[in-house]
Amino acid sequence: YQRRVHGVRKDPDTSYLIVLSQILDVVADHFETHEAHVTQHFGPNGLLLFLTKVDEEASSRCGPVLDRMLSEVNATPSDPQVIDAVLEEMARLSQTCQMYFNFLAERHAKAQEQLQTTGSFQSGFYVNLQSLLALYIPLQRNYFSIAFAEAMSLDSGKQTQKKPKVSLASLLGEEEDLGHGTSLIEDVFYMLRVGCHRVLDCQNANIISAVVNIIVDLLRDSLLPELQKRIRIKQESMSLRSMQWLNNLEQAIDYIRKLHQEFEALLQCNSYEAHDLQKISEVSFEFQVTSNAFSSHLQSYLSRVLQMVQTQFVNKGLAEFEQMSYLITEAHYIHFEINDPWALDTCAVWDTIVRPLKAGLNEANFEELLKELVTAMAQQLEGILFTKSFTLFGGLQWEKDCRLLQQWFARLSATPVREPFARLTHIANILCLEKVSDIYDLWGAGHHLWRLTAAEVRRVLTLRSEFDKTAIAAINLK
């Protein structure tokens, strides 16, 4: 046995992981080969003594290997590729040692159960391993810091055309699409995902918790400020560059959530003590807190973009609508069939305002912006409507204008816009009635789907110049 262990040597082409794995394989194989024989002739006490002696021999070989690796890790250069390789070997080495520790602990517990005694077993080179792993956290922090700075310097600010050798999207099983953003988010979250996967191999709750905290700190203290510095929203415009960084912010939120979900799933697949699992889960909750913080900033930026667009819509469209009179005759209505009074021109102007945003923002950001814009515009249109008076043909004209605006918004959106326009559509239906009493048929046909109350219906009826106010007041809608 000693000759087999002594026969393991580290040459320049052999990693510490390979050397240590070979030693522990020899130890485990030797123990399992003689376990039954020792137990039969010497009982559980003999097995415990055998286990101790085998581990002492293993520790005399593994301890120097770990100490030598420790001295080399201390001299690791500030090269992200070198640090990454060192972290990878440390994590896998820790995983291998933990398997060995578990192997011994199970045999030790089995022998103690036969002796009806209690106690724990700790390998002789456990302390050597912990000394080595103490360097994992500062190394990981240093790696993230250097790699993040490198990702920032490599970011071109243009849509990424060249795919990385291994992309985060491909690892997540998704289509390669940076969503009109820049390369930064893909690069940063690729390294964070690798870091999460790797640290779980360490099988050490303290190290895992510390690395999660490092990741959260990097997101909050490094990535978020960089995104904020580059998003500029002016009073009347937003550059393509700012839109790209706004897309980066949205993409970061999506990746943080996916990283959290994947981390929790991987955590459940590993065997941890209940208190260790609880500790790690409590720390990993910071992913959700960080995602919420990023989301809050995104909503703030989108609100400012909405305000910018809304102001332009009001100045270039709603101003004309406010001047539009719906006290029109049939002749006017026929004339407007050929020469639209405002809606078509308004849609054309609004299109020039929205087109750059649709081209520059990713789908998620644009849809969120459009959802808020549709709601805001519908409310403003409704407010203006209640300042006007209508004839029957004016009601018909508004119904046509309302339908045209809804169709324009629908062409822009990937989601239905019917709900925000529901109240305007119901108002148009009421304004097209020929007489007050027709409201009973309209109301009874689907009052449970109406977005207007009975009082609001009566208020809309008062906008019709021909309708008698006494007849309107007399209607009883249930």
VOMI-528090 format. One record per residue (C-alpha): residue number from 1; x, y, z. Coordinates in Angstrom, 2 decimals. Layout:
<pts>
PT, NUM, X, Y, Z .
...
</pts>
This chain:
<pts>
PT, 1, 0.00, 0.00, 0.00 .
PT, 2, 2.74, 2.49, 0.93 .
PT, 3, 4.57, 1.77, -2.31 .
PT, 4, 1.40, 2.54, -4.27 .
PT, 5, 0.89, 5.85, -2.48 .
PT, 6, 4.58, 6.77, -2.69 .
PT, 7, 4.43, 5.96, -6.37 .
PT, 8, 2.25, 9.02, -7.03 .
PT, 9, 4.34, 12.01, -8.10 .
PT, 10, 3.50, 15.43, -9.48 .
PT, 11, 5.21, 16.27, -12.75 .
PT, 12, 4.85, 19.61, -14.60 .
PT, 13, 1.99, 18.24, -16.73 .
PT, 14, 0.00, 16.82, -13.79 .
PT, 15, -2.43, 18.95, -11.83 .
PT, 16, -2.77, 18.93, -8.07 .
PT, 17, -6.29, 17.63, -8.58 .
PT, 18, -5.03, 14.56, -10.45 .
PT, 19, -2.35, 13.85, -7.85 .
PT, 20, -4.75, 14.15, -4.93 .
PT, 21, -7.46, 12.15, -6.72 .
PT, 22, -5.02, 9.31, -7.35 .
PT, 23, -3.98, 9.25, -3.69 .
PT, 24, -7.56, 9.20, -2.44 .
PT, 25, -8.56, 6.55, -4.99 .
PT, 26, -5.77, 4.36, -3.66 .
PT, 27, -6.90, 4.98, -0.08 .
PT, 28, -10.56, 4.25, -0.76 .
PT, 29, -9.73, 1.15, -2.80 .
PT, 30, -7.38, -0.17, -0.09 .
PT, 31, -9.95, 0.42, 2.65 .
PT, 32, -12.79, -1.24, 0.75 .
PT, 33, -10.56, -4.21, -0.16 .
PT, 34, -9.74, -4.97, 3.47 .
PT, 35, -12.85, -3.61, 5.21 .
PT, 36, -14.68, -6.94, 5.42 .
PT, 37, -11.56, -8.85, 6.53 .
PT, 38, -10.73, -6.34, 9.29 .
PT, 39, -14.31, -6.25, 10.54 .
PT, 40, -14.55, -10.06, 10.61 .
PT, 41, -11.34, -10.62, 12.58 .
PT, 42, -11.05, -7.47, 14.68 .
PT, 43, -14.63, -6.16, 14.94 .
PT, 44, -15.79, -2.54, 14.77 .
PT, 45, -12.97, -1.37, 17.09 .
PT, 46, -10.44, -2.81, 14.72 .
PT, 47, -12.20, -1.17, 11.78 .
PT, 48, -12.03, 2.24, 13.51 .
PT, 49, -8.31, 1.78, 14.14 .
PT, 50, -7.77, 0.65, 10.54 .
PT, 51, -9.70, 3.67, 9.27 .
PT, 52, -7.59, 6.00, 11.41 .
PT, 53, -4.30, 4.49, 10.23 .
PT, 54, -5.36, 4.61, 6.58 .
PT, 55, -6.34, 8.26, 6.90 .
PT, 56, -3.07, 9.08, 8.67 .
PT, 57, -1.18, 7.62, 5.75 .
PT, 58, -3.40, 9.49, 3.27 .
PT, 59, -2.95, 12.73, 5.22 .
PT, 60, 0.82, 12.36, 5.16 .
PT, 61, 0.57, 12.38, 1.34 .
PT, 62, -2.30, 14.81, 0.76 .
PT, 63, -1.13, 17.38, 3.31 .
PT, 64, 2.11, 18.22, 1.44 .
PT, 65, 0.23, 18.32, -1.88 .
PT, 66, -2.24, 20.84, -0.49 .
PT, 67, 0.50, 22.88, 1.18 .
PT, 68, 2.47, 23.04, -2.04 .
PT, 69, -0.61, 24.14, -3.93 .
PT, 70, -1.23, 26.75, -1.23 .
PT, 71, 2.19, 28.28, -1.80 .
PT, 72, 1.61, 28.45, -5.56 .
PT, 73, -1.89, 29.90, -5.19 .
PT, 74, -0.45, 32.66, -3.01 .
PT, 75, 1.75, 33.62, -5.96 .
PT, 76, -1.09, 33.60, -8.55 .
PT, 77, -0.61, 36.48, -11.04 .
PT, 78, -3.39, 38.99, -11.74 .
PT, 79, -4.33, 37.32, -15.00 .
PT, 80, -8.05, 36.45, -15.20 .
PT, 81, -7.41, 33.30, -17.24 .
PT, 82, -4.84, 32.04, -14.74 .
PT, 83, -7.07, 32.91, -11.76 .
PT, 84, -10.02, 31.20, -13.44 .
PT, 85, -8.01, 27.99, -13.91 .
PT, 86, -6.80, 28.08, -10.29 .
PT, 87, -10.34, 28.58, -8.98 .
PT, 88, -11.59, 25.72, -11.13 .
PT, 89, -8.94, 23.36, -9.77 .
PT, 90, -9.55, 24.48, -6.18 .
PT, 91, -13.30, 23.90, -6.47 .
PT, 92, -12.95, 20.45, -7.99 .
PT, 93, -10.22, 19.54, -5.52 .
PT, 94, -12.48, 20.57, -2.65 .
PT, 95, -15.29, 18.48, -4.11 .
PT, 96, -12.99, 15.44, -4.36 .
PT, 97, -11.79, 15.85, -0.78 .
PT, 98, -15.36, 16.24, 0.43 .
PT, 99, -16.31, 12.95, -1.22 .
PT, 100, -13.42, 11.31, 0.61 .
PT, 101, -14.44, 12.91, 3.92 .
PT, 102, -18.01, 11.67, 3.45 .
PT, 103, -16.69, 8.18, 2.62 .
PT, 104, -14.74, 8.03, 5.88 .
PT, 105, -17.56, 9.59, 7.91 .
PT, 106, -20.05, 6.96, 6.71 .
PT, 107, -17.68, 4.09, 7.62 .
PT, 108, -16.89, 5.69, 10.96 .
PT, 109, -20.59, 6.18, 11.79 .
PT, 110, -21.36, 2.57, 10.82 .
PT, 111, -18.66, 1.20, 13.15 .
PT, 112, -19.79, 3.45, 16.01 .
PT, 113, -23.36, 2.32, 15.55 .
PT, 114, -22.23, -1.27, 16.06 .
PT, 115, -20.35, -0.19, 19.19 .
PT, 116, -23.34, 1.92, 20.32 .
PT, 117, -21.12, 4.96, 20.76 .
PT, 118, -21.20, 8.45, 19.27 .
PT, 119, -18.58, 10.80, 17.92 .
PT, 120, -17.37, 12.39, 14.72 .
PT, 121, -14.37, 11.77, 12.51 .
PT, 122, -12.18, 14.44, 10.93 .
PT, 123, -9.50, 13.63, 8.41 .
PT, 124, -5.93, 14.60, 9.20 .
PT, 125, -5.61, 16.86, 6.14 .
PT, 126, -8.95, 18.68, 6.68 .
PT, 127, -7.09, 21.67, 8.13 .
PT, 128, -4.73, 21.76, 5.13 .
PT, 129, -7.73, 21.92, 2.81 .
PT, 130, -9.37, 24.72, 4.80 .
PT, 131, -6.14, 26.75, 4.67 .
PT, 132, -6.16, 26.41, 0.90 .
PT, 133, -9.84, 27.25, 0.55 .
PT, 134, -9.34, 30.39, 2.64 .
PT, 135, -7.76, 31.85, -0.51 .
PT, 136, -10.78, 31.02, -2.67 .
PT, 137, -12.83, 34.06, -1.66 .
PT, 138, -10.18, 36.76, -2.25 .
PT, 139, -9.18, 35.04, -5.49 .
PT, 140, -12.79, 34.99, -6.69 .
PT, 141, -13.27, 38.64, -5.74 .
PT, 142, -10.10, 39.57, -7.60 .
PT, 143, -11.14, 37.57, -10.65 .
PT, 144, -14.57, 39.20, -10.84 .
PT, 145, -13.03, 42.66, -10.45 .
PT, 146, -10.45, 42.15, -13.21 .
PT, 147, -12.88, 40.37, -15.55 .
PT, 148, -15.53, 43.06, -15.08 .
PT, 149, -13.03, 45.80, -15.90 .
PT, 150, -11.99, 43.84, -18.98 .
PT, 151, -15.61, 43.39, -20.08 .
PT, 152, -16.16, 47.14, -19.73 .
PT, 153, -13.09, 47.92, -21.83 .
PT, 154, -14.10, 45.44, -24.53 .
PT, 155, -17.67, 46.74, -24.76 .
PT, 156, -17.98, 48.59, -28.05 .
PT, 157, -21.35, 50.17, -27.47 .
PT, 158, -22.61, 48.59, -30.65 .
PT, 159, -24.92, 45.65, -31.08 .
PT, 160, -22.83, 42.54, -30.81 .
PT, 161, -22.48, 40.88, -34.18 .
PT, 162, -19.80, 38.32, -33.34 .
PT, 163, -20.86, 35.61, -30.93 .
PT, 164, -18.55, 34.65, -28.08 .
PT, 165, -17.05, 31.16, -28.20 .
PT, 166, -19.46, 30.03, -25.48 .
PT, 167, -22.34, 32.40, -24.81 .
PT, 168, -24.57, 32.67, -21.78 .
PT, 169, -27.66, 32.35, -23.96 .
PT, 170, -26.44, 29.04, -25.36 .
PT, 171, -25.72, 27.73, -21.88 .
PT, 172, -29.24, 28.66, -20.83 .
PT, 173, -30.64, 26.88, -23.88 .
PT, 174, -31.96, 30.08, -25.45 .
PT, 175, -31.62, 31.68, -28.85 .
PT, 176, -28.65, 33.98, -29.26 .
PT, 177, -30.17, 37.46, -28.96 .
PT, 178, -28.67, 40.33, -27.01 .
PT, 179, -31.88, 42.31, -27.43 .
PT, 180, -30.37, 45.47, -28.98 .
PT, 181, -28.00, 45.73, -26.03 .
PT, 182, -24.21, 45.65, -25.90 .
PT, 183, -21.78, 42.83, -25.19 .
PT, 184, -21.26, 43.82, -21.55 .
PT, 185, -24.28, 42.04, -20.06 .
PT, 186, -23.56, 38.79, -21.87 .
PT, 187, -19.92, 38.84, -20.76 .
PT, 188, -20.61, 39.77, -17.14 .
PT, 189, -23.37, 37.26, -16.53 .
PT, 190, -21.44, 34.50, -18.28 .
PT, 191, -18.64, 34.85, -15.72 .
PT, 192, -21.11, 35.18, -12.82 .
PT, 193, -22.92, 32.02, -13.88 .
PT, 194, -19.65, 30.11, -14.12 .
PT, 195, -18.72, 31.42, -10.67 .
PT, 196, -22.03, 30.21, -9.20 .
PT, 197, -21.70, 26.74, -10.69 .
PT, 198, -18.10, 26.43, -9.61 .
PT, 199, -18.47, 27.54, -6.01 .
PT, 200, -21.19, 24.95, -5.44 .
PT, 201, -18.57, 22.29, -6.20 .
PT, 202, -16.64, 23.46, -3.13 .
PT, 203, -19.34, 21.94, -0.91 .
PT, 204, -18.59, 24.66, 1.65 .
PT, 205, -21.50, 26.78, 2.91 .
PT, 206, -19.29, 29.63, 4.10 .
PT, 207, -17.48, 29.95, 0.78 .
PT, 208, -20.70, 29.65, -1.22 .
PT, 209, -22.37, 32.37, 0.87 .
PT, 210, -19.33, 34.63, 0.53 .
PT, 211, -19.19, 34.25, -3.26 .
PT, 212, -22.91, 35.02, -3.57 .
PT, 213, -22.31, 38.20, -1.57 .
PT, 214, -19.40, 39.10, -3.86 .
PT, 215, -21.64, 38.65, -6.92 .
PT, 216, -24.41, 40.76, -5.40 .
PT, 217, -21.92, 43.48, -4.49 .
PT, 218, -20.54, 43.51, -8.02 .
PT, 219, -24.03, 43.86, -9.47 .
PT, 220, -25.05, 46.66, -7.12 .
PT, 221, -21.78, 48.55, -6.74 .
PT, 222, -20.18, 48.08, -10.15 .
PT, 223, -22.66, 47.08, -12.87 .
PT, 224, -25.62, 49.24, -11.84 .
PT, 225, -23.58, 52.47, -11.52 .
PT, 226, -22.02, 51.84, -14.95 .
PT, 227, -25.48, 51.43, -16.47 .
PT, 228, -26.77, 54.56, -14.75 .
PT, 229, -23.85, 56.67, -15.97 .
PT, 230, -24.60, 55.80, -19.58 .
PT, 231, -28.37, 56.23, -19.74 .
PT, 232, -29.19, 59.79, -20.79 .
PT, 233, -32.77, 60.88, -21.41 .
PT, 234, -33.16, 64.41, -22.73 .
PT, 235, -36.33, 66.44, -22.76 .
PT, 236, -37.10, 65.76, -26.42 .
PT, 237, -34.89, 62.86, -27.47 .
PT, 238, -32.99, 59.76, -26.45 .
PT, 239, -29.87, 58.58, -28.27 .
PT, 240, -29.47, 55.08, -29.64 .
PT, 241, -26.55, 54.60, -27.27 .
PT, 242, -28.75, 55.39, -24.25 .
PT, 243, -31.41, 53.03, -25.55 .
PT, 244, -28.81, 50.26, -25.77 .
PT, 245, -27.83, 50.81, -22.16 .
PT, 246, -31.47, 50.85, -21.12 .
PT, 247, -31.78, 47.49, -22.87 .
PT, 248, -28.72, 46.34, -20.94 .
PT, 249, -30.51, 47.24, -17.71 .
PT, 250, -33.58, 45.23, -18.67 .
PT, 251, -31.45, 42.29, -19.81 .
PT, 252, -29.54, 42.39, -16.52 .
PT, 253, -32.80, 42.06, -14.57 .
PT, 254, -33.77, 39.04, -16.63 .
PT, 255, -30.38, 37.40, -16.12 .
PT, 256, -30.34, 38.08, -12.37 .
PT, 257, -33.69, 36.30, -12.02 .
PT, 258, -32.53, 33.36, -14.12 .
PT, 259, -29.26, 33.18, -12.21 .
PT, 260, -31.19, 33.07, -8.93 .
PT, 261, -33.55, 30.36, -10.16 .
PT, 262, -30.73, 28.23, -11.53 .
PT, 263, -28.65, 28.67, -8.36 .
PT, 264, -31.57, 27.55, -6.17 .
PT, 265, -32.21, 24.52, -8.40 .
PT, 266, -28.54, 23.49, -8.25 .
PT, 267, -28.53, 24.04, -4.51 .
PT, 268, -31.35, 21.55, -4.05 .
PT, 269, -29.46, 18.98, -6.10 .
PT, 270, -26.53, 18.99, -3.66 .
PT, 271, -26.43, 17.34, -0.25 .
PT, 272, -26.11, 19.97, 2.46 .
PT, 273, -26.92, 19.95, 6.14 .
PT, 274, -30.22, 21.68, 6.90 .
PT, 275, -28.56, 24.62, 8.66 .
PT, 276, -26.08, 25.08, 5.78 .
PT, 277, -28.88, 24.99, 3.24 .
PT, 278, -30.83, 27.59, 5.18 .
PT, 279, -27.78, 29.83, 5.44 .
PT, 280, -27.06, 29.70, 1.72 .
PT, 281, -30.73, 30.24, 0.81 .
PT, 282, -30.93, 33.32, 3.02 .
PT, 283, -27.90, 34.81, 1.31 .
PT, 284, -29.12, 33.89, -2.19 .
PT, 285, -32.34, 35.83, -1.48 .
PT, 286, -30.18, 38.90, -2.14 .
PT, 287, -30.43, 38.01, -5.84 .
PT, 288, -34.13, 38.83, -5.68 .
PT, 289, -33.49, 42.01, -3.68 .
PT, 290, -30.94, 43.08, -6.29 .
PT, 291, -33.31, 42.28, -9.14 .
PT, 292, -35.98, 44.44, -7.49 .
PT, 293, -33.51, 47.30, -7.13 .
PT, 294, -32.58, 47.08, -10.82 .
PT, 295, -36.28, 46.92, -11.75 .
PT, 296, -36.99, 50.07, -9.74 .
PT, 297, -34.34, 51.96, -11.72 .
PT, 298, -35.66, 50.58, -15.01 .
PT, 299, -39.19, 51.74, -14.22 .
PT, 300, -37.86, 55.17, -13.31 .
PT, 301, -36.07, 55.48, -16.66 .
PT, 302, -39.08, 54.20, -18.62 .
PT, 303, -41.29, 56.73, -16.81 .
PT, 304, -38.99, 59.50, -18.00 .
PT, 305, -39.07, 58.17, -21.56 .
PT, 306, -42.86, 57.98, -21.31 .
PT, 307, -43.02, 61.58, -20.16 .
PT, 308, -40.82, 62.63, -23.09 .
PT, 309, -42.99, 60.80, -25.65 .
PT, 310, -46.23, 61.85, -24.02 .
PT, 311, -45.25, 65.51, -24.21 .
PT, 312, -44.52, 65.18, -27.93 .
PT, 313, -47.80, 63.34, -28.51 .
PT, 314, -49.72, 66.10, -26.77 .
PT, 315, -47.96, 68.84, -28.73 .
PT, 316, -48.22, 67.01, -32.03 .
PT, 317, -51.66, 65.43, -32.19 .
PT, 318, -53.73, 66.05, -29.11 .
PT, 319, -53.45, 69.80, -29.60 .
PT, 320, -55.23, 69.37, -32.95 .
PT, 321, -57.78, 67.05, -31.34 .
PT, 322, -58.63, 69.71, -28.76 .
PT, 323, -59.44, 72.12, -31.60 .
PT, 324, -61.52, 69.58, -33.48 .
PT, 325, -65.29, 70.18, -33.43 .
PT, 326, -67.68, 67.24, -33.53 .
PT, 327, -70.76, 69.37, -33.95 .
PT, 328, -70.84, 68.37, -37.60 .
PT, 329, -73.50, 67.69, -40.21 .
PT, 330, -73.79, 64.81, -42.63 .
PT, 331, -72.08, 66.92, -45.27 .
PT, 332, -69.10, 67.45, -43.00 .
PT, 333, -69.01, 63.74, -42.22 .
PT, 334, -68.93, 62.85, -45.93 .
PT, 335, -66.23, 65.46, -46.51 .
PT, 336, -64.12, 63.97, -43.68 .
PT, 337, -64.42, 60.55, -45.32 .
PT, 338, -62.19, 61.92, -48.07 .
PT, 339, -60.23, 64.52, -46.11 .
PT, 340, -59.54, 63.17, -42.63 .
PT, 341, -59.59, 66.10, -40.17 .
PT, 342, -56.81, 65.05, -37.74 .
PT, 343, -56.49, 61.36, -36.87 .
PT, 344, -54.55, 60.18, -39.95 .
PT, 345, -52.10, 63.06, -39.80 .
PT, 346, -51.70, 62.55, -36.06 .
PT, 347, -50.86, 58.86, -36.51 .
PT, 348, -48.28, 59.79, -39.17 .
PT, 349, -46.64, 62.32, -36.84 .
PT, 350, -46.73, 59.95, -33.87 .
PT, 351, -45.14, 57.29, -36.05 .
PT, 352, -42.08, 59.48, -36.60 .
PT, 353, -41.79, 59.92, -32.82 .
PT, 354, -42.16, 56.24, -31.94 .
PT, 355, -40.22, 54.68, -34.82 .
PT, 356, -36.72, 55.41, -33.38 .
PT, 357, -37.79, 53.97, -30.02 .
PT, 358, -39.15, 50.82, -31.61 .
PT, 359, -35.89, 50.38, -33.51 .
PT, 360, -33.62, 51.14, -30.54 .
PT, 361, -35.37, 49.53, -27.57 .
PT, 362, -35.63, 45.79, -27.12 .
PT, 363, -39.05, 44.17, -27.19 .
PT, 364, -39.52, 44.05, -23.42 .
PT, 365, -38.70, 47.72, -22.91 .
PT, 366, -40.71, 48.89, -25.91 .
PT, 367, -43.77, 46.86, -24.95 .
PT, 368, -43.64, 48.18, -21.39 .
PT, 369, -43.31, 51.75, -22.68 .
PT, 370, -46.12, 51.27, -25.19 .
PT, 371, -48.43, 49.76, -22.59 .
PT, 372, -48.04, 52.83, -20.38 .
PT, 373, -48.27, 55.16, -23.38 .
PT, 374, -51.54, 53.65, -24.62 .
PT, 375, -53.07, 53.93, -21.15 .
PT, 376, -51.91, 57.54, -20.74 .
PT, 377, -53.12, 58.58, -24.20 .
PT, 378, -56.50, 56.90, -23.70 .
PT, 379, -56.98, 58.79, -20.44 .
PT, 380, -56.02, 62.11, -22.04 .
PT, 381, -58.31, 61.52, -25.01 .
PT, 382, -61.16, 60.72, -22.65 .
PT, 383, -60.54, 63.88, -20.67 .
PT, 384, -60.70, 65.98, -23.84 .
PT, 385, -63.81, 64.15, -25.06 .
PT, 386, -65.80, 65.25, -22.02 .
PT, 387, -65.13, 68.90, -22.92 .
PT, 388, -66.79, 68.51, -26.31 .
PT, 389, -70.29, 68.32, -27.74 .
PT, 390, -71.41, 65.89, -30.44 .
PT, 391, -74.06, 65.53, -33.06 .
PT, 392, -74.99, 62.07, -34.36 .
PT, 393, -72.52, 62.49, -37.21 .
PT, 394, -69.96, 63.80, -34.74 .
PT, 395, -70.41, 60.60, -32.77 .
PT, 396, -69.92, 58.55, -35.94 .
PT, 397, -66.79, 60.57, -36.73 .
PT, 398, -65.36, 59.99, -33.25 .
PT, 399, -66.09, 56.27, -33.53 .
PT, 400, -64.04, 56.21, -36.74 .
PT, 401, -61.23, 58.30, -35.21 .
PT, 402, -61.13, 56.09, -32.11 .
PT, 403, -60.94, 52.94, -34.22 .
PT, 404, -58.14, 54.38, -36.32 .
PT, 405, -56.07, 55.32, -33.24 .
PT, 406, -56.61, 51.89, -31.70 .
PT, 407, -55.52, 50.18, -34.91 .
PT, 408, -52.38, 52.33, -35.05 .
PT, 409, -51.37, 51.36, -31.51 .
PT, 410, -52.24, 47.71, -32.22 .
PT, 411, -49.86, 47.63, -35.19 .
PT, 412, -47.03, 48.74, -32.91 .
PT, 413, -47.72, 46.36, -30.06 .
PT, 414, -47.19, 42.61, -29.80 .
PT, 415, -49.95, 42.51, -27.17 .
PT, 416, -53.61, 43.56, -27.51 .
PT, 417, -54.47, 47.21, -26.80 .
PT, 418, -58.23, 46.63, -26.65 .
PT, 419, -58.45, 46.98, -22.86 .
PT, 420, -56.96, 50.51, -22.62 .
PT, 421, -59.34, 51.61, -25.39 .
PT, 422, -62.38, 49.88, -23.89 .
PT, 423, -63.80, 53.00, -22.23 .
PT, 424, -63.22, 55.12, -25.37 .
PT, 425, -64.92, 52.44, -27.47 .
PT, 426, -67.94, 52.37, -25.17 .
PT, 427, -68.15, 56.17, -25.27 .
PT, 428, -68.09, 56.02, -29.07 .
PT, 429, -70.90, 53.43, -29.07 .
PT, 430, -73.05, 55.68, -26.88 .
PT, 431, -72.36, 58.78, -28.99 .
PT, 432, -73.57, 56.90, -32.09 .
PT, 433, -77.08, 56.25, -30.67 .
PT, 434, -80.00, 57.75, -32.58 .
PT, 435, -82.10, 58.39, -29.46 .
PT, 436, -81.72, 58.28, -25.69 .
PT, 437, -83.88, 55.19, -25.19 .
PT, 438, -81.53, 53.13, -27.41 .
PT, 439, -79.17, 53.00, -24.46 .
PT, 440, -81.35, 50.29, -22.89 .
PT, 441, -80.65, 47.91, -25.77 .
PT, 442, -76.95, 48.74, -25.76 .
PT, 443, -76.64, 48.46, -21.97 .
PT, 444, -78.68, 45.29, -21.69 .
PT, 445, -76.68, 43.57, -24.43 .
PT, 446, -73.57, 43.42, -22.27 .
PT, 447, -73.61, 45.76, -19.28 .
PT, 448, -71.51, 43.28, -17.27 .
PT, 449, -68.62, 43.96, -19.69 .
PT, 450, -68.93, 47.72, -19.62 .
PT, 451, -66.07, 49.82, -18.34 .
PT, 452, -68.44, 52.74, -17.70 .
PT, 453, -70.74, 53.10, -14.72 .
PT, 454, -74.41, 54.05, -15.10 .
PT, 455, -73.60, 57.60, -13.99 .
PT, 456, -70.81, 57.85, -16.58 .
PT, 457, -73.16, 56.58, -19.29 .
PT, 458, -75.60, 59.38, -18.47 .
PT, 459, -72.74, 61.85, -18.56 .
PT, 460, -71.72, 60.67, -22.04 .
PT, 461, -75.32, 61.01, -23.24 .
PT, 462, -75.30, 64.66, -22.16 .
PT, 463, -72.52, 65.28, -24.70 .
PT, 464, -75.01, 64.73, -27.53 .
PT, 465, -76.36, 68.14, -28.41 .
PT, 466, -79.71, 66.77, -29.68 .
PT, 467, -80.57, 64.69, -26.62 .
PT, 468, -83.01, 66.00, -24.07 .
PT, 469, -81.45, 66.44, -20.64 .
PT, 470, -84.72, 65.47, -18.92 .
PT, 471, -84.89, 62.19, -20.87 .
PT, 472, -81.29, 61.45, -19.96 .
PT, 473, -81.93, 62.08, -16.27 .
PT, 474, -84.95, 59.74, -16.41 .
PT, 475, -83.11, 56.69, -17.70 .
PT, 476, -82.72, 53.88, -15.16 .
PT, 477, -79.82, 51.53, -15.83 .
PT, 478, -79.48, 48.46, -13.60 .
</pts>
